[in-house]
Amino acid sequence: MFDWTGKNVVYAGSFTGIGWQMMMQLMQKKIKMIGIMHRMENVEMMKKLQAENPAVKVVFMQMNLMDKLSMEQTMLKMGQMMGHIDVLINGEDVLLDKDVETTMGINLTGMIMMTMMALPYMDKTQMGMGGMVINLASVYGLEPAPAFAVYAAAKHGVLGFTRSMGDKVIYQKTGVMFMAMCPGLTSTEMMANLRDNVTWHHSESMVEAIESAKRQMPEEAASQMIKAIEMMKNGSMWLVNMGQLKEVMPTMHWQM
């Protein structure tokens, strides 16, 4: 069971949805510091977060996941301030299939670069003490999404990266674990304009099915994800659907 006491947590994500609910719930732990990275600050939400537990230091740093220099500068500041990072939560999530560059950049390549920039502050052979990287994927990283093919491609990539980095050899050397969370349909802002964000215009019936399907609340999904994190299972993938948690066991098709 993972002990949050005295830990430094970095969250790259927005002020809404599952990721933010995770931050709200983690404030009930005995964490030392939470660093929020996002392209714009929400001052009111930052105040609300800090009010949850005045004993936890909460800081915000502006960062653009589509700008490598911005990421480098922000991670340098955060790393120097914290000294080391115990937990990195990559929680940025956009559904914007008509903008392929943004969808891939924020959901996948930005997440990868964020991870690689944070690792020196986590790797026990460098400036870190070991830790965990938590990547937000999706059920559409596990299964096809004909209406949102670009989003699905990005989320499949998240799982490929997480499983690869979660190799036992990497963990033995760095002390850093990797886990991926795959939430099902959830009541978030991202679900509000599905019809405007499809891959192609022949998706009406598929979007209607998604819109009419039951959804979980972000609070219950966040709670289940924290439970999964606390199990400390390196390289694991977790399905979080309708408030229920289940480990996804991958099928091996090839090995050397």
N, C-alpha and C positions, 0 to 999 in steps of 0.2 A: 504493500500500500504506500503510495507516494505521500511524503510529508511536505506540506506547503510552507511550513514554518521558516521564516527568514529568507524566502525565495524572491528572486528578481524575475518578474514576468514582463515580456515585451509582447504587445498585441498590435499587429498591423491589420487594421480593419476599420469599419465605419462605426457610427454611433447608433446603429439600429441593428435589428436582426439577431441571429443566434450568437454571433461573436460578441456583440455588446452585452447580451444577457449573460454570457459566460463571465465577462468582466464584473458585472454586478454581483454575481453569485460568488466569484472568487474573493470579493472584498470581505466576505464573511470568514475567510481563512486568515491565518496568521502570517500573511505575506509581508515582505519588507517593502517592496516597491512594484508598482505597475507603470510601465511606460507605454503610452498610446501613440501610434504613428498613423497618420492619415493626411490626405491632401488639404483638408480644412478642419479647423477646430470648432467644436460645438461647445461653447463656454458653459451653457446651462447644463448640458449633459455631464460635463466634467465636474461641475459643482455637485450635481446629484450623485455622481459616482464617489467623490471624496466624502460626501456626507454619510455614505454607507458605513464607513469605518475611518475615522480621523487618524487612527494609528498607522494606516497604510499610506505611504507616500505615493501620490499619483501625479504623473507629469505627462505633458503633451508635447510632441515634436512634429512639426509639419514635414510631410514627406510625400513625394509623388512617385508611385510605383512604375510610371511610364518614363521616368527620368533617372538614368543610372547615377549621374552625379549627385542628384538630390538624395538618392538612397544611400550612397557612400558617405556623404557628409552627415546625414541624419544618424546612420548607424554608428559612425565614429563618435558623435556626440553622446549618443545613448550608451554606447559601450564604455566610454571614458567615465561617464557619470555613475553608472552602475558598478563598474569594475569587472563584473562578469554577469552573464545572462544564464539563468537556470531553465527558463521555459520560454520558447518562442511560439506564439500562436499566429499562424498565417490565416487571417480571417477575411481578407478582401474577397469580394464575390460580386461579379457583374454578369448580367444576362443581356447581351446586346449583339446578337448574331450578325446584324447587318454591318457592324463595325468589327471586322475580323481582327484588326490590329489591337484594338482596345480589349476585346474579349480574351484573346490569347495573352496579351501583355499583362493584364491585371490578374487573371485567373491562373496563369501558368508561368510565363517567363519572369514576371515580376516576383512571384512567390519563390521561384528557384534562386534568383539573384539575392533576394532578401535573406534566404536561408544561408547561402554561401558567405554573405557579408557578416552574418551573425555568428557563424561557426567559430571564428577565432576567439570569441568571448565565451564560448561554451566548451570547446575542445580542451580536455584535461592536459593535453600536451602543449597547449598554447596558453591563453589567458584564462581559460575556463575551468570549471570543476565538474564537467559532465552536465547532462540535463536532458531535456526533451524538446523536440520540434513537433508541433501539432499542425497538420495541414487540413484545411477545410476543402473537402471534395464534394461529392454529391452522389445520389443514386444514379445520376446520369454520367457518372464516372464508372459505374458498374455495368450499366445497360445502355443500349442505343437510345437516342432522343431525336427522332426524325424531324421534329419541328425546330429543334435547337442543336443542330449538328456541330456547330463551331464550339458552343458551350460544352457539349459532350466531349468533343476532342480535347479541350483544355482540361476537363476534369479527369478524363482517362489518363492524361499526362501527369496530373497531380498524383494519381495512384502509382503510376510507373516510377516516378521520382521518389515517392515516399518508400515504396517497397525496396527499391534499389539502395537508397541511403540507409534503410533499416537492416542492412546485411550485418550479420554477427561480427564479421571481421572489422567493419567500420566502427561498430560499437565498442569492441574490445580495445581499439586504439584510442578512440575519442571520448568514450563514456557518454555519448549522445545517442538517445533513442529517437526513433521516428514513428509517428502514428498518423493515420488518416481517418477523418470523420466523413461519413456519407449520409447526410440528412435527406429524408424524403421530403415530400411537399410540405412546406411550412408557410405560415401566414406572416410574410415579410413584405417590405416595400417592393422587392424585386418581382413579386408575383402580380403586381398591380397592372402592368401594361404588357402582358404577354403577346398580344396580337401585333404590337408595334415592333417586337424584337425577334420575330421568327427568322429562320434561315432563308426561307423562300415562301412565296405567296400561296402555295398549295397546302397550307397547314391548318386551315380553318377547323376541320373536324377534330384534329389532334389537340389543338389549343382548347376547344370546347370541352373535351374530355378532361383535360388538366384543370380547367377552371371549375368544373363541377365536382371534382374529386375532393374528398375530405383532406384536411390539412392539420398538422400539429401546430402548437404554439411554440414560438421561439424559446420561451422560458423552459418548457419541458424538454425540448431538444438539448438546450444548454446543460441542464442538470444531468442528463444521460451522458453527454460528452465528458463532463467532469468525472463522472464515475469511470468511464473508459480510461481516461488519462491516469487516474489513480491506480489502475491495474498494472501500469508500467509494462506493457507487452510490446517489445520492440518489433517494428515492421508490420504491425497489425493494422487492419482496416475494420471500421465499425459502422454498421448500418444503424442509423438512428431514425426510426420511423414510427409515427403515431405515439410518441412518448416511450417507445420500447427500444432496448439496446440489444444488438446481436453482432457477434464477431463474424466477419466475412472470411471464409476460408477459400483462398484462391486455388484454382485448378492448375496444376503444372502440366504444360504441353511440351516443354523441351528443357533439357539441361545438359551441361557439358560433362 
